Amino acid sequence: MLTRTARLVEASVTLRRRIWASLPWGVRLAEFFQLGAGEHNEGFTRSIFAGFLLNDVMGMPDINGKPAADFDIHGADIGRLANRLPKGYGGDFGKRIYIKLFSQFRDPTFVEDTMMTYLVHFMESKAAKIRPGSTLSESKNFVFRSITNEAKNALRSKHRETSDVVFDDDGSKTIDFSVLDETYGASHLERALRNVSGRLRQVHPDAELYVKLLLEGHRANEIIGDPRLNIPSMLPHPYGKQGHPLTVQSWAIYQKRIMEIMRDQFQDLPTSVY
């Protein structure tokens, strides 16, 4: 019989997966690809927030439990300051930008290249376009707008616009997720996985199932399990090449190769501009 705590955990997982299933296909696919871009998003976030600190942005999060205003930034540039900031500083800002861009442009390589190009410009200019004394919300919104415009301009230069867009009430264009769901829904994933199933099996016998379970809303630790904590794996073959039980840490090398294969399959999807 399940304990009260176990029942609550089970109910929360069910609710999370129900919410996940209601998300547009583009958002779910973006969440999947950002798993392979964690370090990239982390570095992007800390560098952007370092630029905010250098421009005296108001409302910055505390640093190591102390007010951001007390953090020594004298003589620092964005790169050096970013390296001094604690891991996780800035929260999920980079992840949110990644998901926003991927939901719109659907190409993981293009998204990462756009974020890196923007970051280079941001660092070279010493975040000059961030107005000193502006609020954190204003500064983050400015970066969101700027990086989206950079992505649109890059696509326009390649003549890769499509018409799958609609207009918001304010007159701006946004992606039509109903089109995205219809065109790139579960049936498209099935076709994509069939195209790469052989390559995925070479990585691990359960690699294809792992992708499907992630896109259904399961988390990596739920799928892989943890024998040390008696958490059962959802995979039929929960072992590595040496026959050792899989852990999230040992699965990382398989996940990296899985992401590379899936990126190859999805990077040439049509894109939309708004």
Secondary structure, DSSP 8 states (H G I E B T S, - for coil): ---HHHHHHHHHHHHHHHHHHHS-HHHHHHHHHHGGGHHHHHHHHHHHHHHHHHTT-BT---BTTB-GGGS--TT--HHHHHHHS-TTTTTTHHHHHHHHHHHHH--HHHHHHHHHHHHHHHHHTTTTTS-TT-BHHHHHHHHHHHHHHHHHHHHHHTT---S-EEE-TTS-EEE-HHHHHHHSSHHHHHHHHHHHHHHHHHH-TTHHHHHHHHHTT--HHHHH-BGGGTB--SSS--B-TTS-B--HHHHHHHHHHHHHHHHHHHTTS-----
